[in-house]
Amino acid sequence: MRLILSALLLALAAGPAQAASDPLEGLNRRIHGFNRLVQAHVLDPVVAAYVTHAPAPIRTGIANAFANLREPVTALSGLAAGDFGLAWHATARFGINSSLGLAGVRDSAAEWGWPRRVAQPGDAVCAWGVPSGPYVVLPILGPSTLRDAGALLASSAGLAQALGPQVFIPWRSGDLMVAYSEISGELGRIEAEALDAYAVYRSAYLQRRAATCGVDRAAQTAAAAED
């Protein structure tokens, strides 16, 4: 998912990798290795062809269109979290961009003073006070926690049921590919330069979630105090 990749990239500037509780580390590292193989042999060649043959303005329009299709997810996540302001904001953005923005190709809502705000089902579950559980690495999707992964899988199953697999699978696959194309270069640099890229990703993701989820922030502070 785009949120996982974007959150990871934003968090990488937070600093060096920090130690974290990771009871599933052995399994997580194997999945991380599998993900790297998929990226190197499948995703990277596809992204290279996409970037080569699609001019930057077209790629921007495609990214905007996929982002617009995620606005209902943000609206529902905000509603589930009790953040009605966020739910209305995402709904308004979806209406503006779906009409005036040519199905979202142009972010007209941002031009009108409605900047993009992102929320996922995991944020709603966090707002309910559910602890993160252990760190996990998902096949293809990458860093997560047990709580966030459960929320993601449940919401994906619901969307697949509502939209039908024939719509849901191409949509999610395209969304992931476009998101990956925007940060693949940075992720490749990290893999090449980091002594332990897995630890960097883990630290970055957990720091990012602590910055956006009060339950995770409190848990991280308590763990630091015990140390």
N, C-alpha and C positions, 0 to 999 in steps of 0.2 A: 504494500500500500504506500501511497505517496506520503502520508503523514509519517510513517516510520522512517522512510528515507530522508525526508526533509528535516525531521527532528534530529536525526543522527547528525546530519551535516551541520546544522546550526549549533549543536552542542560540542562539536569537535574543537571549537575555539575556546572552550572553557578551561582547558589546561591539560596536563599530562594525565595518563590513565591512573585511576585510583583503585585500591583494593576494594572488592565487593563480595558479599556473600553469594556464592554460586554453587549450590549443592549439585546441580546438574551439569557441571562444567565439562565432564568427559563427553557426555552426549552432545552438549552444545557445541563443543569444538569440532566434533565430527560433522555436525550439520553445517557449521560455518565453513568447513573445508568443502563440503558438497556444494554450498552456495557459491563459493569462489570458482569451482569448476564450471558451474552453470553460467556464471557471469563471464568467465573467460572464453568459453567455447560456444555459447548461445547468445547471451545478451549483448556482449561487447561487439560481436560482428554485426548483429542486427542494428544496434545503435550507430555504429560507424556508417552503415549504409544509409540509415535514416538521416543522419546529419549531413552526409555527402550530397544526398539527392533532394533534400527538403530545405529550401532557403530559410534563413532565420525568421523572417516575418511569418512564414507559413507554420514553422514550429511553434512560434509564440501563439498563434491563433489556435492551433490544435491543443496546446497546453491550457489555454484559457477555456476552451470548450469542455475539456475533461474536468477542469476545476469547477466549472458551472454545474456539471452533473453531480458534483459532490456536495453542492449547497443543501439539497434536501437531507443528506446525512447529517450535516452540521446542524440544520434546523431541528431534526428529530433528537439529536444528541443534546442540544441545548434545552429542548423541551423536557427530556428525560432527567436532566440535571437540575431542573427548576430554574434555568436561566432563560426566562422568557424574552429578555432583551436580545440575547444571542439568537434565539429561535426566530424572532421577527426580523432581525438583521439579515440572516441567511435567506429567509423567505423573500424578503424584498429584493435582495441581490439576485436571486434566481429569477424573479419576475422581470426585473429590469434587463438583465443580461440575456434572458431567453427571447425577449422581444426586441428591445432597442440594440442589444449587443449581438444580433444575428446568431442566435442560439448559443451565445457565450463566446463566440470567436473574439469578440471585442469586450473588454471589461468596462462597459459603460457605467456600471454601478460605481466603480472606484472613481471614475471621472466626475460623478455626481456627489461624491462625498461619502460613499458607502464602501470603505476598504474591505478587502477579504479578511475574514476571521474564520479560523478552522477549529473544528471540534470533532471528536470521534466518540464512538460508544464507550471506549475505555475511559474517557474523561467524565462521562456521565456516571459510570460505575464508581470512579474515584470520588465523585461528589457525594455518593451514597455512603462513603466511609469504608469501602472495601479495601483491605490491604493488598499490596501488589503481588505477594507471593514471590516465589523464586524467579530469577532471571531465566529467560528461555530464548533460544534462537529458533525461529520458524523457517522451514524450508522455503527458499526463494525470498520470502518477505523479510527475513533477518531479525534484528534485535526486538525483544518484547519482554513482557513479564507474564506470569500465569494469568493474572487478572486481565490485562490488556488483550492477551491472545484469546482468552475465553470470550470477551466482549466482541472482539473482531470476528471470531468464527461464528458466534451466534447471530450477529448482525448480517454477516455475509450469507448465512443460511436463510435468514429471513428475506433478504433482498433477492436471492436466487429463486426462492419460492414465489415471491411477488412478481418478479419480472420474467421469470423463466430462464433456464440455463442458457438458452440460445441467445439471450440478450445479455445476461449477467456476465457470462464468461468472457465474451469479446470485449465488453466494456471494461471490466476489471483488468484484463490482460493488457489492453491498450493503455489504460491509465497507469499501470505499473511501469510499462515500457517507457512512456513519455517521462514519467518522474525519474526513472533511472537514467535516461539520456541526459538529464539536466545536471546530474551529479556524478556520473560515471568517472569522469576525469579525476575528480577530487578523491573518490574512493580508491581509484587505482593508485594514486599518489600515496595514500595512506598505507595501502598494502605493500607498496614498494619500499617505503621509508621507515615504517614503524617496526620496532623490534618485536612487538607482539600486537598485531592488528586486532586480534580477537579481544584483548584486554582494553584496547583503545575504544572499540565499538561498545563494549559493555559499559565502561565508565561513562562514555558520552551519553548513551541512552539513559542510563540511570540518573545522571545529573540533570538531563533535560526533563525527565519525568518529575524529579524532585522540585524542579523550578516551576512546574505547571500543576502539580497535584499536591494538595496540602497533606494528605495521608502519607505520601511517599517522603515529603519533606520532613515531616515529624519523625518518621521512622529513621531516616538518614541522620537526623540530628541526634536522636537517642542512641544510635549505634556509634556515632562519633564520640558521644559523651562517655560511653562504656569503655571505649578504647583509651 
